[in-house]
Amino acid sequence: MQYEYLLVDASLASRKARDLERELNKLGAEGWELALAFGLHNQTFAFMRGIPEPDKPAKPKTKASK
């Protein structure tokens, strides 16, 4: 499986805690999972989610010999 990643600045210096909470809830609803938090006071969050693999074409059916 492959993954995609998203970095979010979680600093509360430029926004209210309630706004960050709404943003995180939206990301969770979109399938993003918190992978790690880093920086001074965990100001950056790294999220990840799986990328669905494209459907593989079905193998052609062969006739069974009698």
mmCIF file of the N, C-alpha and C atoms, coordinates in Angstrom:
data_MODEL
# 
_entry.id   MODEL 
# 
loop_
_atom_site.group_PDB 
_atom_site.id 
_atom_site.type_symbol 
_atom_site.label_atom_id 
_atom_site.label_alt_id 
_atom_site.label_comp_id 
_atom_site.label_asym_id 
_atom_site.label_entity_id 
_atom_site.label_seq_id 
_atom_site.pdbx_PDB_ins_code 
_atom_site.Cartn_x 
_atom_site.Cartn_y 
_atom_site.Cartn_z 
_atom_site.occupancy 
_atom_site.B_iso_or_equiv 
_atom_site.pdbx_formal_charge 
_atom_site.auth_seq_id 
_atom_site.auth_comp_id 
_atom_site.auth_asym_id 
_atom_site.auth_atom_id 
_atom_site.pdbx_PDB_model_num 
ATOM 1   N N  . MET A 1 1  ? 0.842   -1.173  0.000   1.00 0.00 ? 1  MET A N  1 
ATOM 2   C CA . MET A 1 1  ? 0.000   0.000   0.000   1.00 0.00 ? 1  MET A CA 1 
ATOM 3   C C  . MET A 1 1  ? 0.890   1.239   0.000   1.00 0.00 ? 1  MET A C  1 
ATOM 4   N N  . GLN A 1 2  ? 0.432   2.250   -0.696  1.00 0.00 ? 2  GLN A N  1 
ATOM 5   C CA . GLN A 1 2  ? 1.142   3.521   -0.710  1.00 0.00 ? 2  GLN A CA 1 
ATOM 6   C C  . GLN A 1 2  ? 0.415   4.512   0.189   1.00 0.00 ? 2  GLN A C  1 
ATOM 7   N N  . TYR A 1 3  ? 1.146   5.540   0.629   1.00 0.00 ? 3  TYR A N  1 
ATOM 8   C CA . TYR A 1 3  ? 0.579   6.548   1.515   1.00 0.00 ? 3  TYR A CA 1 
ATOM 9   C C  . TYR A 1 3  ? 0.848   7.938   0.977   1.00 0.00 ? 3  TYR A C  1 
ATOM 10  N N  . GLU A 1 4  ? 0.001   8.873   1.375   1.00 0.00 ? 4  GLU A N  1 
ATOM 11  C CA . GLU A 1 4  ? 0.260   10.275  1.128   1.00 0.00 ? 4  GLU A CA 1 
ATOM 12  C C  . GLU A 1 4  ? 0.330   10.961  2.486   1.00 0.00 ? 4  GLU A C  1 
ATOM 13  N N  . TYR A 1 5  ? 1.032   12.080  2.529   1.00 0.00 ? 5  TYR A N  1 
ATOM 14  C CA . TYR A 1 5  ? 1.303   12.758  3.791   1.00 0.00 ? 5  TYR A CA 1 
ATOM 15  C C  . TYR A 1 5  ? 0.884   14.212  3.712   1.00 0.00 ? 5  TYR A C  1 
ATOM 16  N N  . LEU A 1 6  ? 0.575   14.777  4.873   1.00 0.00 ? 6  LEU A N  1 
ATOM 17  C CA . LEU A 1 6  ? 0.149   16.159  4.977   1.00 0.00 ? 6  LEU A CA 1 
ATOM 18  C C  . LEU A 1 6  ? 0.730   16.755  6.251   1.00 0.00 ? 6  LEU A C  1 
ATOM 19  N N  . LEU A 1 7  ? 1.371   17.909  6.145   1.00 0.00 ? 7  LEU A N  1 
ATOM 20  C CA . LEU A 1 7  ? 1.895   18.617  7.311   1.00 0.00 ? 7  LEU A CA 1 
ATOM 21  C C  . LEU A 1 7  ? 0.956   19.763  7.654   1.00 0.00 ? 7  LEU A C  1 
ATOM 22  N N  . VAL A 1 8  ? 0.655   19.908  8.943   1.00 0.00 ? 8  VAL A N  1 
ATOM 23  C CA . VAL A 1 8  ? -0.244  20.959  9.411   1.00 0.00 ? 8  VAL A CA 1 
ATOM 24  C C  . VAL A 1 8  ? 0.459   21.742  10.503  1.00 0.00 ? 8  VAL A C  1 
ATOM 25  N N  . ASP A 1 9  ? 0.485   23.066  10.348  1.00 0.00 ? 9  ASP A N  1 
ATOM 26  C CA . ASP A 1 9  ? 1.016   23.933  11.402  1.00 0.00 ? 9  ASP A CA 1 
ATOM 27  C C  . ASP A 1 9  ? -0.047  24.003  12.491  1.00 0.00 ? 9  ASP A C  1 
ATOM 28  N N  . ALA A 1 10 ? 0.256   23.456  13.645  1.00 0.00 ? 10 ALA A N  1 
ATOM 29  C CA . ALA A 1 10 ? -0.714  23.376  14.738  1.00 0.00 ? 10 ALA A CA 1 
ATOM 30  C C  . ALA A 1 10 ? -0.526  24.483  15.766  1.00 0.00 ? 10 ALA A C  1 
ATOM 31  N N  . SER A 1 11 ? 0.259   25.488  15.433  1.00 0.00 ? 11 SER A N  1 
ATOM 32  C CA . SER A 1 11 ? 0.511   26.591  16.351  1.00 0.00 ? 11 SER A CA 1 
ATOM 33  C C  . SER A 1 11 ? -0.784  27.339  16.653  1.00 0.00 ? 11 SER A C  1 
ATOM 34  N N  . LEU A 1 12 ? -0.979  27.667  17.901  1.00 0.00 ? 12 LEU A N  1 
ATOM 35  C CA . LEU A 1 12 ? -2.164  28.424  18.289  1.00 0.00 ? 12 LEU A CA 1 
ATOM 36  C C  . LEU A 1 12 ? -1.888  29.928  18.319  1.00 0.00 ? 12 LEU A C  1 
ATOM 37  N N  . ALA A 1 13 ? -0.701  30.337  17.861  1.00 0.00 ? 13 ALA A N  1 
ATOM 38  C CA . ALA A 1 13 ? -0.365  31.755  17.847  1.00 0.00 ? 13 ALA A CA 1 
ATOM 39  C C  . ALA A 1 13 ? -1.209  32.519  16.829  1.00 0.00 ? 13 ALA A C  1 
ATOM 40  N N  . SER A 1 14 ? -1.584  31.867  15.741  1.00 0.00 ? 14 SER A N  1 
ATOM 41  C CA . SER A 1 14 ? -2.321  32.557  14.676  1.00 0.00 ? 14 SER A CA 1 
ATOM 42  C C  . SER A 1 14 ? -3.787  32.129  14.580  1.00 0.00 ? 14 SER A C  1 
ATOM 43  N N  . ARG A 1 15 ? -4.262  31.282  15.489  1.00 0.00 ? 15 ARG A N  1 
ATOM 44  C CA . ARG A 1 15 ? -5.663  30.862  15.454  1.00 0.00 ? 15 ARG A CA 1 
ATOM 45  C C  . ARG A 1 15 ? -6.100  30.385  16.836  1.00 0.00 ? 15 ARG A C  1 
ATOM 46  N N  . LYS A 1 16 ? -7.387  30.224  16.984  1.00 0.00 ? 16 LYS A N  1 
ATOM 47  C CA . LYS A 1 16 ? -7.960  29.767  18.252  1.00 0.00 ? 16 LYS A CA 1 
ATOM 48  C C  . LYS A 1 16 ? -7.953  28.245  18.298  1.00 0.00 ? 16 LYS A C  1 
ATOM 49  N N  . ALA A 1 17 ? -7.927  27.718  19.485  1.00 0.00 ? 17 ALA A N  1 
ATOM 50  C CA . ALA A 1 17 ? -7.917  26.263  19.668  1.00 0.00 ? 17 ALA A CA 1 
ATOM 51  C C  . ALA A 1 17 ? -9.140  25.626  19.012  1.00 0.00 ? 17 ALA A C  1 
ATOM 52  N N  . ARG A 1 18 ? -10.281 26.282  19.099  1.00 0.00 ? 18 ARG A N  1 
ATOM 53  C CA . ARG A 1 18 ? -11.519 25.728  18.515  1.00 0.00 ? 18 ARG A CA 1 
ATOM 54  C C  . ARG A 1 18 ? -11.396 25.604  16.997  1.00 0.00 ? 18 ARG A C  1 
ATOM 55  N N  . ASP A 1 19 ? -10.718 26.570  16.349  1.00 0.00 ? 19 ASP A N  1 
ATOM 56  C CA . ASP A 1 19 ? -10.523 26.499  14.895  1.00 0.00 ? 19 ASP A CA 1 
ATOM 57  C C  . ASP A 1 19 ? -9.617  25.333  14.519  1.00 0.00 ? 19 ASP A C  1 
ATOM 58  N N  . LEU A 1 20 ? -8.560  25.122  15.306  1.00 0.00 ? 20 LEU A N  1 
ATOM 59  C CA . LEU A 1 20 ? -7.670  23.982  15.062  1.00 0.00 ? 20 LEU A CA 1 
ATOM 60  C C  . LEU A 1 20 ? -8.437  22.675  15.259  1.00 0.00 ? 20 LEU A C  1 
ATOM 61  N N  . GLU A 1 21 ? -9.261  22.618  16.278  1.00 0.00 ? 21 GLU A N  1 
ATOM 62  C CA . GLU A 1 21 ? -10.057 21.417  16.538  1.00 0.00 ? 21 GLU A CA 1 
ATOM 63  C C  . GLU A 1 21 ? -10.967 21.106  15.353  1.00 0.00 ? 21 GLU A C  1 
ATOM 64  N N  . ARG A 1 22 ? -11.617 22.119  14.802  1.00 0.00 ? 22 ARG A N  1 
ATOM 65  C CA . ARG A 1 22 ? -12.485 21.911  13.633  1.00 0.00 ? 22 ARG A CA 1 
ATOM 66  C C  . ARG A 1 22 ? -11.684 21.376  12.439  1.00 0.00 ? 22 ARG A C  1 
ATOM 67  N N  . GLU A 1 23 ? -10.494 21.971  12.226  1.00 0.00 ? 23 GLU A N  1 
ATOM 68  C CA . GLU A 1 23 ? -9.651  21.530  11.115  1.00 0.00 ? 23 GLU A CA 1 
ATOM 69  C C  . GLU A 1 23 ? -9.223  20.072  11.290  1.00 0.00 ? 23 GLU A C  1 
ATOM 70  N N  . LEU A 1 24 ? -8.840  19.702  12.505  1.00 0.00 ? 24 LEU A N  1 
ATOM 71  C CA . LEU A 1 24 ? -8.409  18.326  12.767  1.00 0.00 ? 24 LEU A CA 1 
ATOM 72  C C  . LEU A 1 24 ? -9.562  17.341  12.611  1.00 0.00 ? 24 LEU A C  1 
ATOM 73  N N  . ASN A 1 25 ? -10.755 17.728  13.058  1.00 0.00 ? 25 ASN A N  1 
ATOM 74  C CA . ASN A 1 25 ? -11.928 16.864  12.883  1.00 0.00 ? 25 ASN A CA 1 
ATOM 75  C C  . ASN A 1 25 ? -12.243 16.664  11.408  1.00 0.00 ? 25 ASN A C  1 
ATOM 76  N N  . LYS A 1 26 ? -12.102 17.713  10.605  1.00 0.00 ? 26 LYS A N  1 
ATOM 77  C CA . LYS A 1 26 ? -12.343 17.604  9.161   1.00 0.00 ? 26 LYS A CA 1 
ATOM 78  C C  . LYS A 1 26 ? -11.330 16.649  8.525   1.00 0.00 ? 26 LYS A C  1 
ATOM 79  N N  . LEU A 1 27 ? -10.064 16.776  8.910   1.00 0.00 ? 27 LEU A N  1 
ATOM 80  C CA . LEU A 1 27 ? -9.039  15.879  8.372   1.00 0.00 ? 27 LEU A CA 1 
ATOM 81  C C  . LEU A 1 27 ? -9.337  14.424  8.744   1.00 0.00 ? 27 LEU A C  1 
ATOM 82  N N  . GLY A 1 28 ? -9.755  14.196  9.983   1.00 0.00 ? 28 GLY A N  1 
ATOM 83  C CA . GLY A 1 28 ? -10.107 12.842  10.409  1.00 0.00 ? 28 GLY A CA 1 
ATOM 84  C C  . GLY A 1 28 ? -11.258 12.270  9.590   1.00 0.00 ? 28 GLY A C  1 
ATOM 85  N N  . ALA A 1 29 ? -12.249 13.111  9.297   1.00 0.00 ? 29 ALA A N  1 
ATOM 86  C CA . ALA A 1 29 ? -13.391 12.668  8.503   1.00 0.00 ? 29 ALA A CA 1 
ATOM 87  C C  . ALA A 1 29 ? -12.975 12.336  7.069   1.00 0.00 ? 29 ALA A C  1 
ATOM 88  N N  . GLU A 1 30 ? -11.884 12.957  6.605   1.00 0.00 ? 30 GLU A N  1 
ATOM 89  C CA . GLU A 1 30 ? -11.376 12.691  5.260   1.00 0.00 ? 30 GLU A CA 1 
ATOM 90  C C  . GLU A 1 30 ? -10.412 11.507  5.221   1.00 0.00 ? 30 GLU A C  1 
ATOM 91  N N  . GLY A 1 31 ? -10.219 10.855  6.367   1.00 0.00 ? 31 GLY A N  1 
ATOM 92  C CA . GLY A 1 31 ? -9.387  9.653   6.397   1.00 0.00 ? 31 GLY A CA 1 
ATOM 93  C C  . GLY A 1 31 ? -7.940  9.883   6.811   1.00 0.00 ? 31 GLY A C  1 
ATOM 94  N N  . TRP A 1 32 ? -7.571  11.118  7.172   1.00 0.00 ? 32 TRP A N  1 
ATOM 95  C CA . TRP A 1 32 ? -6.197  11.393  7.605   1.00 0.00 ? 32 TRP A CA 1 
ATOM 96  C C  . TRP A 1 32 ? -6.009  10.919  9.041   1.00 0.00 ? 32 TRP A C  1 
ATOM 97  N N  . GLU A 1 33 ? -4.855  10.324  9.322   1.00 0.00 ? 33 GLU A N  1 
ATOM 98  C CA . GLU A 1 33 ? -4.506  9.868   10.674  1.00 0.00 ? 33 GLU A CA 1 
ATOM 99  C C  . GLU A 1 33 ? -3.228  10.559  11.112  1.00 0.00 ? 33 GLU A C  1 
ATOM 100 N N  . LEU A 1 34 ? -3.193  10.970  12.383  1.00 0.00 ? 34 LEU A N  1 
ATOM 101 C CA . LEU A 1 34 ? -1.998  11.621  12.912  1.00 0.00 ? 34 LEU A CA 1 
ATOM 102 C C  . LEU A 1 34 ? -0.876  10.596  12.997  1.00 0.00 ? 34 LEU A C  1 
ATOM 103 N N  . ALA A 1 35 ? 0.230   10.886  12.319  1.00 0.00 ? 35 ALA A N  1 
ATOM 104 C CA . ALA A 1 35 ? 1.379   9.987   12.317  1.00 0.00 ? 35 ALA A CA 1 
ATOM 105 C C  . ALA A 1 35 ? 2.413   10.432  13.347  1.00 0.00 ? 35 ALA A C  1 
ATOM 106 N N  . LEU A 1 36 ? 2.634   11.744  13.458  1.00 0.00 ? 36 LEU A N  1 
ATOM 107 C CA . LEU A 1 36 ? 3.560   12.249  14.461  1.00 0.00 ? 36 LEU A CA 1 
ATOM 108 C C  . LEU A 1 36 ? 3.381   13.737  14.649  1.00 0.00 ? 36 LEU A C  1 
ATOM 109 N N  . ALA A 1 37 ? 3.819   14.215  15.796  1.00 0.00 ? 37 ALA A N  1 
ATOM 110 C CA . ALA A 1 37 ? 3.813   15.636  16.116  1.00 0.00 ? 37 ALA A CA 1 
ATOM 111 C C  . ALA A 1 37 ? 5.247   16.009  16.465  1.00 0.00 ? 37 ALA A C  1 
ATOM 112 N N  . PHE A 1 38 ? 5.711   17.140  15.949  1.00 0.00 ? 38 PHE A N  1 
ATOM 113 C CA . PHE A 1 38 ? 7.086   17.533  16.226  1.00 0.00 ? 38 PHE A CA 1 
ATOM 114 C C  . PHE A 1 38 ? 7.201   19.046  16.274  1.00 0.00 ? 38 PHE A C  1 
ATOM 115 N N  . GLY A 1 39 ? 8.338   19.503  16.735  1.00 0.00 ? 39 GLY A N  1 
ATOM 116 C CA . GLY A 1 39 ? 8.590   20.927  16.885  1.00 0.00 ? 39 GLY A CA 1 
ATOM 117 C C  . GLY A 1 39 ? 8.418   21.336  18.334  1.00 0.00 ? 39 GLY A C  1 
ATOM 118 N N  . LEU A 1 40 ? 8.804   22.539  18.609  1.00 0.00 ? 40 LEU A N  1 
ATOM 119 C CA . LEU A 1 40 ? 8.667   23.070  19.963  1.00 0.00 ? 40 LEU A CA 1 
ATOM 120 C C  . LEU A 1 40 ? 7.197   23.090  20.336  1.00 0.00 ? 40 LEU A C  1 
ATOM 121 N N  . HIS A 1 41 ? 6.840   22.424  21.384  1.00 0.00 ? 41 HIS A N  1 
ATOM 122 C CA . HIS A 1 41 ? 5.445   22.306  21.845  1.00 0.00 ? 41 HIS A CA 1 
ATOM 123 C C  . HIS A 1 41 ? 4.548   21.652  20.794  1.00 0.00 ? 41 HIS A C  1 
ATOM 124 N N  . ASN A 1 42 ? 5.115   20.747  20.009  1.00 0.00 ? 42 ASN A N  1 
ATOM 125 C CA . ASN A 1 42 ? 4.348   19.986  19.003  1.00 0.00 ? 42 ASN A CA 1 
ATOM 126 C C  . ASN A 1 42 ? 3.566   20.901  18.066  1.00 0.00 ? 42 ASN A C  1 
ATOM 127 N N  . GLN A 1 43 ? 4.232   21.860  17.471  1.00 0.00 ? 43 GLN A N  1 
ATOM 128 C CA . GLN A 1 43 ? 3.553   22.832  16.628  1.00 0.00 ? 43 GLN A CA 1 
ATOM 129 C C  . GLN A 1 43 ? 3.310   22.357  15.206  1.00 0.00 ? 43 GLN A C  1 
ATOM 130 N N  . THR A 1 44 ? 3.860   21.241  14.813  1.00 0.00 ? 44 THR A N  1 
ATOM 131 C CA . THR A 1 44 ? 3.609   20.704  13.481  1.00 0.00 ? 44 THR A CA 1 
ATOM 132 C C  . THR A 1 44 ? 3.133   19.262  13.613  1.00 0.00 ? 44 THR A C  1 
ATOM 133 N N  . PHE A 1 45 ? 2.026   18.970  12.939  1.00 0.00 ? 45 PHE A N  1 
ATOM 134 C CA . PHE A 1 45 ? 1.486   17.619  12.924  1.00 0.00 ? 45 PHE A CA 1 
ATOM 135 C C  . PHE A 1 45 ? 1.698   17.029  11.534  1.00 0.00 ? 45 PHE A C  1 
ATOM 136 N N  . ALA A 1 46 ? 2.090   15.783  11.482  1.00 0.00 ? 46 ALA A N  1 
ATOM 137 C CA . ALA A 1 46 ? 2.206   15.062  10.212  1.00 0.00 ? 46 ALA A CA 1 
ATOM 138 C C  . ALA A 1 46 ? 1.096   14.012  10.178  1.00 0.00 ? 46 ALA A C  1 
ATOM 139 N N  . PHE A 1 47 ? 0.285   14.077  9.140   1.00 0.00 ? 47 PHE A N  1 
ATOM 140 C CA . PHE A 1 47 ? -0.811  13.141  8.955   1.00 0.00 ? 47 PHE A CA 1 
ATOM 141 C C  . PHE A 1 47 ? -0.502  12.247  7.763   1.00 0.00 ? 47 PHE A C  1 
ATOM 142 N N  . MET A 1 48 ? -1.115  11.075  7.749   1.00 0.00 ? 48 MET A N  1 
ATOM 143 C CA . MET A 1 48 ? -0.953  10.155  6.632   1.00 0.00 ? 48 MET A CA 1 
ATOM 144 C C  . MET A 1 48 ? -2.270  9.436   6.377   1.00 0.00 ? 48 MET A C  1 
ATOM 145 N N  . ARG A 1 49 ? -2.438  9.008   5.138   1.00 0.00 ? 49 ARG A N  1 
ATOM 146 C CA . ARG A 1 49 ? -3.578  8.158   4.796   1.00 0.00 ? 49 ARG A CA 1 
ATOM 147 C C  . ARG A 1 49 ? -3.183  7.299   3.604   1.00 0.00 ? 49 ARG A C  1 
ATOM 148 N N  . GLY A 1 50 ? -3.794  6.148   3.539   1.00 0.00 ? 50 GLY A N  1 
ATOM 149 C CA . GLY A 1 50 ? -3.502  5.224   2.455   1.00 0.00 ? 50 GLY A CA 1 
ATOM 150 C C  . GLY A 1 50 ? -4.083  5.698   1.144   1.00 0.00 ? 50 GLY A C  1 
ATOM 151 N N  . ILE A 1 51 ? -3.367  5.420   0.075   1.00 0.00 ? 51 ILE A N  1 
ATOM 152 C CA . ILE A 1 51 ? -3.851  5.713   -1.269  1.00 0.00 ? 51 ILE A CA 1 
ATOM 153 C C  . ILE A 1 51 ? -4.372  4.400   -1.831  1.00 0.00 ? 51 ILE A C  1 
ATOM 154 N N  . PRO A 1 52 ? -5.639  4.368   -2.207  1.00 0.00 ? 52 PRO A N  1 
ATOM 155 C CA . PRO A 1 52 ? -6.171  3.114   -2.758  1.00 0.00 ? 52 PRO A CA 1 
ATOM 156 C C  . PRO A 1 52 ? -5.421  2.714   -4.020  1.00 0.00 ? 52 PRO A C  1 
ATOM 157 N N  . GLU A 1 53 ? -5.118  1.444   -4.105  1.00 0.00 ? 53 GLU A N  1 
ATOM 158 C CA . GLU A 1 53 ? -4.445  0.939   -5.295  1.00 0.00 ? 53 GLU A CA 1 
ATOM 159 C C  . GLU A 1 53 ? -5.473  0.821   -6.412  1.00 0.00 ? 53 GLU A C  1 
ATOM 160 N N  . PRO A 1 54 ? -5.077  1.172   -7.625  1.00 0.00 ? 54 PRO A N  1 
ATOM 161 C CA . PRO A 1 54 ? -6.024  1.042   -8.737  1.00 0.00 ? 54 PRO A CA 1 
ATOM 162 C C  . PRO A 1 54 ? -6.417  -0.417  -8.927  1.00 0.00 ? 54 PRO A C  1 
ATOM 163 N N  . ASP A 1 55 ? -7.643  -0.608  -9.338  1.00 0.00 ? 55 ASP A N  1 
ATOM 164 C CA . ASP A 1 55 ? -8.109  -1.979  -9.596  1.00 0.00 ? 55 ASP A CA 1 
ATOM 165 C C  . ASP A 1 55 ? -7.281  -2.588  -10.708 1.00 0.00 ? 55 ASP A C  1 
ATOM 166 N N  . LYS A 1 56 ? -6.851  -3.790  -10.461 1.00 0.00 ? 56 LYS A N  1 
ATOM 167 C CA . LYS A 1 56 ? -6.101  -4.511  -11.489 1.00 0.00 ? 56 LYS A CA 1 
ATOM 168 C C  . LYS A 1 56 ? -7.096  -5.153  -12.444 1.00 0.00 ? 56 LYS A C  1 
ATOM 169 N N  . PRO A 1 57 ? -6.790  -5.139  -13.728 1.00 0.00 ? 57 PRO A N  1 
ATOM 170 C CA . PRO A 1 57 ? -7.714  -5.766  -14.683 1.00 0.00 ? 57 PRO A CA 1 
ATOM 171 C C  . PRO A 1 57 ? -7.838  -7.263  -14.387 1.00 0.00 ? 57 PRO A C  1 
ATOM 172 N N  . ALA A 1 58 ? -9.039  -7.744  -14.559 1.00 0.00 ? 58 ALA A N  1 
ATOM 173 C CA . ALA A 1 58 ? -9.283  -9.168  -14.316 1.00 0.00 ? 58 ALA A CA 1 
ATOM 174 C C  . ALA A 1 58 ? -8.575  -9.991  -15.384 1.00 0.00 ? 58 ALA A C  1 
ATOM 175 N N  . LYS A 1 59 ? -8.068  -11.136 -14.957 1.00 0.00 ? 59 LYS A N  1 
ATOM 176 C CA . LYS A 1 59 ? -7.426  -12.023 -15.915 1.00 0.00 ? 59 LYS A CA 1 
ATOM 177 C C  . LYS A 1 59 ? -8.496  -12.639 -16.803 1.00 0.00 ? 59 LYS A C  1 
ATOM 178 N N  . PRO A 1 60 ? -8.212  -12.743 -18.079 1.00 0.00 ? 60 PRO A N  1 
ATOM 179 C CA . PRO A 1 60 ? -9.216  -13.352 -18.974 1.00 0.00 ? 60 PRO A CA 1 
ATOM 180 C C  . PRO A 1 60 ? -9.438  -14.806 -18.592 1.00 0.00 ? 60 PRO A C  1 
ATOM 181 N N  . LYS A 1 61 ? -10.694 -15.196 -18.671 1.00 0.00 ? 61 LYS A N  1 
ATOM 182 C CA . LYS A 1 61 ? -11.040 -16.585 -18.353 1.00 0.00 ? 61 LYS A CA 1 
ATOM 183 C C  . LYS A 1 61 ? -10.629 -17.476 -19.513 1.00 0.00 ? 61 LYS A C  1 
ATOM 184 N N  . THR A 1 62 ? -10.100 -18.627 -19.185 1.00 0.00 ? 62 THR A N  1 
ATOM 185 C CA . THR A 1 62 ? -9.728  -19.591 -20.223 1.00 0.00 ? 62 THR A CA 1 
ATOM 186 C C  . THR A 1 62 ? -10.742 -20.712 -20.204 1.00 0.00 ? 62 THR A C  1 
ATOM 187 N N  . LYS A 1 63 ? -10.958 -21.272 -21.370 1.00 0.00 ? 63 LYS A N  1 
ATOM 188 C CA . LYS A 1 63 ? -11.877 -22.400 -21.460 1.00 0.00 ? 63 LYS A CA 1 
ATOM 189 C C  . LYS A 1 63 ? -11.195 -23.629 -20.893 1.00 0.00 ? 63 LYS A C  1 
ATOM 190 N N  . ALA A 1 64 ? -11.910 -24.344 -20.112 1.00 0.00 ? 64 ALA A N  1 
ATOM 191 C CA . ALA A 1 64 ? -11.371 -25.593 -19.580 1.00 0.00 ? 64 ALA A CA 1 
ATOM 192 C C  . ALA A 1 64 ? -11.431 -26.653 -20.685 1.00 0.00 ? 64 ALA A C  1 
ATOM 193 N N  . SER A 1 65 ? -10.363 -27.366 -20.885 1.00 0.00 ? 65 SER A N  1 
ATOM 194 C CA . SER A 1 65 ? -10.363 -28.415 -21.927 1.00 0.00 ? 65 SER A CA 1 
ATOM 195 C C  . SER A 1 65 ? -11.078 -29.649 -21.394 1.00 0.00 ? 65 SER A C  1 
ATOM 196 N N  . LYS A 1 66 ? -11.762 -30.309 -22.293 1.00 0.00 ? 66 LYS A N  1 
ATOM 197 C CA . LYS A 1 66 ? -12.526 -31.512 -21.902 1.00 0.00 ? 66 LYS A CA 1 
ATOM 198 C C  . LYS A 1 66 ? -11.787 -32.755 -22.228 1.00 0.00 ? 66 LYS A C  1 
# 
